[in-house]
Amino acid sequence: MTSVLDLAPVVPVVVVDDVADAVPLARALVAGGLPAIEVTLRTPAAPDAIRAIAAEVPDAVVGAGTVISAGTVTEAVSAGARFLVSPGWTDTLLAAMRASGVPFLPGVSTTSEVVALLERGVTEMKFFPAEAAGGTAYLKSLSGPLPQARFCPTGGISLASAPSYLALKNVGCVGGSWMLPPDAITSKDWARVEKLAREASALR
């Protein structure tokens, strides 16, 4: 598979409460030009949502977020996740993600964590929580000493702030949920989701 960082300028970060929403939501995102979809493992519905999207939305590249243990790695991959995203990492979690056979983005928020991953042969990472951890200024400062590291910043990013992240040479894509407003999900307004996804996909 192409690197997760290169699939689209924005990876929607999706929290699914009702499995019935998973497929129409994913179809709206794909139609709007955002094929890489991160379903967070924050709700009981998440594994079944990943399974449904993997089975019924062939143009989607569905992944799992909030992967924080070897158990969640196994759960996500068995459900059909094609990539994994973690908010942070340990050697145990890294080993499990590496053994899964699917691409993964371990989370970092400090220079030392980036160096430790580079030491372990990992060059693609999630930068989280992006805004709280220093935003574009922090990432820009990393590009000098650590040019081999590439990031997907996630956390507090909006349609307005995404372009400044995407302009950085060490950023491949950003993660966000602004194209998934809660009221649109509640009212099942998938046309609105598609419209917002189209705006996001045009950022690059």
Solvent accessible surface area in square Angstrom, and as a share of the most:
residue,aa,sasa,rsa
1,M,110,0.49
2,T,78,0.45
3,S,29,0.19
4,V,3,0.02
5,L,0,0.00
6,D,80,0.41
7,L,44,0.22
8,A,9,0.07
9,P,16,0.10
10,V,0,0.00
11,V,3,0.01
12,P,0,0.00
13,V,14,0.08
14,V,2,0.01
15,V,66,0.38
16,V,4,0.02
17,D,120,0.62
18,D,67,0.35
19,V,56,0.32
20,A,74,0.57
21,D,13,0.07
22,A,0,0.00
23,V,14,0.08
24,P,41,0.26
25,L,4,0.02
26,A,0,0.00
27,R,128,0.47
28,A,6,0.05
29,L,0,0.00
30,V,33,0.19
31,A,55,0.43
32,G,3,0.03
33,G,34,0.32
34,L,0,0.00
35,P,32,0.20
36,A,0,0.00
37,I,0,0.00
38,E,6,0.03
39,V,0,0.00
40,T,1,0.00
41,L,28,0.14
42,R,146,0.53
43,T,22,0.13
44,P,136,0.86
45,A,12,0.09
46,A,0,0.00
47,P,24,0.15
48,D,72,0.37
49,A,0,0.00
50,I,0,0.00
51,R,109,0.40
52,A,20,0.16
53,I,1,0.00
54,A,46,0.36
55,A,82,0.64
56,E,90,0.40
57,V,8,0.05
58,P,115,0.72
59,D,103,0.54
60,A,6,0.05
61,V,15,0.09
62,V,1,0.01
63,G,0,0.00
64,A,0,0.00
65,G,0,0.00
66,T,35,0.20
67,V,0,0.00
68,I,110,0.56
69,S,47,0.31
70,A,48,0.37
71,G,51,0.49
72,T,29,0.17
73,V,7,0.04
74,T,92,0.54
75,E,75,0.34
76,A,0,0.00
77,V,47,0.27
78,S,82,0.53
79,A,4,0.03
80,G,27,0.25
81,A,4,0.03
82,R,104,0.38
83,F,0,0.00
84,L,0,0.00
85,V,4,0.02
86,S,0,0.00
87,P,44,0.28
88,G,27,0.26
89,W,45,0.16
90,T,81,0.47
91,D,79,0.41
92,T,100,0.58
93,L,10,0.05
94,L,6,0.03
95,A,60,0.47
96,A,20,0.15
97,M,0,0.00
98,R,117,0.43
99,A,89,0.69
100,S,28,0.18
101,G,71,0.69
102,V,30,0.17
103,P,50,0.31
104,F,36,0.15
105,L,5,0.02
106,P,0,0.00
107,G,1,0.01
108,V,2,0.01
109,S,34,0.22
110,T,61,0.36
111,T,57,0.33
112,S,85,0.55
113,E,59,0.27
114,V,1,0.00
115,V,67,0.39
116,A,25,0.19
117,L,0,0.00
118,L,32,0.16
119,E,138,0.62
120,R,83,0.30
121,G,59,0.56
122,V,11,0.06
123,T,61,0.35
124,E,47,0.21
125,M,0,0.00
126,K,11,0.05
127,F,1,0.00
128,F,63,0.26
129,P,53,0.33
130,A,0,0.00
131,E,83,0.37
132,A,89,0.69
133,A,24,0.18
134,G,36,0.35
135,G,7,0.07
136,T,41,0.24
137,A,77,0.59
138,Y,62,0.24
139,L,0,0.00
140,K,136,0.58
141,S,71,0.46
142,L,6,0.03
143,S,13,0.09
144,G,61,0.58
145,P,95,0.60
146,L,19,0.10
147,P,90,0.56
148,Q,99,0.44
149,A,0,0.00
150,R,73,0.27
151,F,0,0.00
152,C,7,0.04
153,P,0,0.00
154,T,11,0.07
155,G,19,0.19
156,G,65,0.63
157,I,12,0.06
158,S,45,0.29
159,L,67,0.33
160,A,93,0.72
161,S,30,0.19
162,A,0,0.00
163,P,58,0.36
164,S,59,0.38
165,Y,1,0.00
166,L,20,0.10
167,A,85,0.66
168,L,27,0.14
169,K,175,0.74
170,N,4,0.02
171,V,9,0.05
172,G,3,0.03
173,C,0,0.00
174,V,0,0.00
175,G,1,0.01
176,G,6,0.06
177,S,61,0.39
178,W,50,0.18
179,M,0,0.00
180,L,18,0.09
181,P,21,0.13
182,P,111,0.70
183,D,85,0.44
184,A,0,0.00
185,I,33,0.17
186,T,114,0.66
187,S,78,0.51
188,K,104,0.44
189,D,55,0.28
190,W,49,0.17
191,A,77,0.59
192,R,89,0.33
193,V,0,0.00
194,E,48,0.22
195,K,121,0.51
196,L,34,0.17
197,A,0,0.00
198,R,122,0.44
199,E,66,0.30
200,A,0,0.00
201,S,29,0.19
202,A,77,0.60
203,L,45,0.23
204,R,150,0.55
